Amino acid sequence: MSTILNRVQLFLTEANKASVPISSTIVNEFGEACKDAFKKHFTEERDTEFKPRMSSIGKPLCQLQMEKSGAKTETPPYNSKMRFLYGDLIEALAIAILKSSGIKIDEFQKKVTHTFGEDKINGTYDAKILGKVWDIKSASPYSFKYKFLAGFDSLLKNDTFGYVSQGYLYAQADDSDFGGWIVIDKSSGEWAVVETPINDDEHFKIALDKAKKNLKALNDNEPFQRQYEEIEEKFNGKPTGNKVLGTECGFCPYKKACWGENIQYLPQQQSKAMSPKHFWYTKITNPKEEYVHSSK
């Protein structure tokens, strides 16, 4: 078990039994971090100028090109503001608990810059612990279980948000090793520590090469090219005749700008479940019966 995770679990277990001493410095730092998070999400003016950052440069290039072009995004649901704020508050709480657990944090929210030839990119990493850079994430129960608990290889296969390039860029800019991710399930409060492999030279190179390629394409204003295609929908292993967006496009905020206004977010058409999964449909040739009747 990770040293970090072990100390956190021991501390929280003891806190369940009786009160534990926490320094006033940690309490005050936590309070200030919460205030800063609240102000950031509600009162601070946002910089509308597009600037590639380490936290985003590993995303699909087509999404970054859409953002740079000023393409219209879909209006996020009202609760998205709460989700983003909640994430920042959990990360502030994570730092307070890490410190209270006796874990020495060498650096916190440190600004760094990395240079690829003439191209520069900036970022701010969460924490440096035991000489390594760590990224702190809050996660949904599904993401916590199937992405982070599944380990480093799972993140590599499903890195829609560019977490791997982000982490290795932070570490390279700090001239340190990348430790991995400290993750908190925002629903259950469980913790996980996803460590990078001991021999990760190949992963490091791939992550930085991806960031370098994306940054150069953006700076050179390379023509937009969609990187993903719609996929054949299947139900119970059989094609339905409908087409949907894949995971990468499903999370992109520029779906309609890229695929057109006619795409539809609908329940899985052949499912009879009370709460079926929803998909972004680009083509429906075999609609759910209720949609056939409602269109007549």
Helices and strands as residue ranges (DSSP letters): H 3-17, H 24-42, H 61-69, H 80-100, E 105-116, E 119-129, E 132-139, H 141-143, I 144-148, H 152-157, H 163-173, E 177-185, E 191-195, H 201-219, E 231-235, E 238-244, H 247-250, H 255-259, E 264-267, E 278-283, H 289-294
